[in-house]
């Protein structure tokens, strides 16, 4: 009689909750060293705009009870726990143009954006 051995399935590796591009990391490092020294960036998703949801970023003194702590290299940022399912696998970038500059998100969970680009839906 042949013996069979079974092995437990290996847990799959989940993508990081969020990553920063080099440009976003440099900008955040600058903000942490100057105007927002001693603070952390908190990212959340709010109900707003034509498509229903929008990214919201605020600086806070310390993590709250509902915050996930995200480390990317030498940087730490916070993600509101309620936003984690919307943001898994996202990348935050920093872009500058002639008329505006700011953080932008590349989110694989987005199914669409409104025409003005302010809000998204999943």
C-alpha positions in Angstrom: 0.0 0.0 0.0 1.4 3.4 -1.1 1.6 6.0 1.6 0.4 9.5 0.8 1.7 12.5 2.4 0.0 15.8 2.3 1.5 19.1 2.9 -0.3 22.1 4.1 -0.9 24.7 1.4 1.5 27.6 1.7 -0.1 31.0 2.5 0.1 33.3 -0.5 2.1 36.4 -0.3 -0.1 39.5 -0.2 1.0 42.7 -2.0 2.1 45.4 0.3 -0.7 47.6 1.5 0.9 50.6 -0.1 4.2 51.6 -1.7 5.9 55.0 -2.4 7.7 55.9 -5.6 11.1 57.4 -5.1 9.7 60.9 -5.9 6.9 60.5 -3.3 9.4 59.2 -0.8 11.7 62.2 -1.4 8.8 64.7 -1.0 7.5 63.0 2.1 11.0 63.0 3.6 11.2 66.7 2.9 7.8 67.4 4.6 8.7 65.3 7.6 12.0 67.2 8.0 10.4 70.7 7.6 6.8 71.9 8.0 5.6 68.5 9.4 8.5 67.5 11.6 7.4 65.1 14.3 4.1 64.2 12.4 3.0 61.3 10.3 0.9 61.3 7.1 -2.4 59.6 7.5 -4.2 58.4 4.3 -7.9 57.6 4.3 -10.7 57.2 1.9 -13.8 59.5 2.3 -17.1 59.7 0.6 -16.9 62.6 -1.8 -17.1 63.6 -5.4 -19.0 62.3 -8.5 -17.7 58.7 -8.3 -18.2 58.4 -4.5 -14.8 58.0 -2.9 -11.7 60.3 -2.6 -8.3 60.0 -1.1 -7.8 62.2 2.0 -4.5 63.0 3.5 -3.8 64.7 6.8 -0.8 65.0 9.1 -1.2 63.8 12.7 1.0 63.7 15.8 0.7 60.0 16.4 -1.1 56.9 15.1 -4.8 56.5 16.1 -6.4 53.2 17.2 -7.8 52.6 13.8 -4.5 53.2 11.9 -2.4 50.6 10.1 1.3 51.5 10.2 2.9 51.3 6.8 6.7 51.3 6.5 8.4 51.8 3.1 12.1 52.0 3.4 13.0 54.6 6.0 9.5 56.2 5.9 6.4 55.6 8.0 2.9 56.6 7.1 -0.5 55.6 8.4 -3.5 54.2 6.6 -7.0 54.4 8.2 -8.0 50.7 8.8 -11.3 51.4 7.0 -9.4 52.3 3.9 -7.1 49.3 3.7 -9.4 47.2 1.4 -9.6 50.2 -1.0 -5.8 50.7 -1.0 -4.2 47.2 -1.1 -1.4 47.2 -3.7 -1.6 51.0 -4.3 1.4 53.1 -5.2 1.6 56.8 -4.1 3.6 59.1 -6.4 4.4 62.8 -6.3 4.0 64.8 -9.5 4.7 68.4 -10.5 3.5 70.3 -13.5 3.5 73.9 -14.5 0.2 74.6 -12.6 0.0 72.1 -9.8 1.9 69.6 -7.7 0.8 66.9 -5.4 0.6 63.3 -4.4 -1.3 61.0 -6.8 -2.4 57.3 -6.4 -2.1 54.4 -8.8 -4.6 52.1 -7.3 -5.2 48.7 -9.0 -8.6 48.4 -7.2 -10.1 51.5 -8.9 -12.8 50.6 -11.5 -13.2 54.2 -12.6 -12.7 57.9 -11.9 -14.9 60.9 -12.4 -14.2 63.3 -15.2 -12.4 65.8 -13.1 -10.3 63.1 -11.5 -11.2 64.1 -7.9 -13.0 60.9 -7.0 -13.0 57.2 -7.8 -15.0 54.0 -7.4 -14.1 50.4 -6.8 
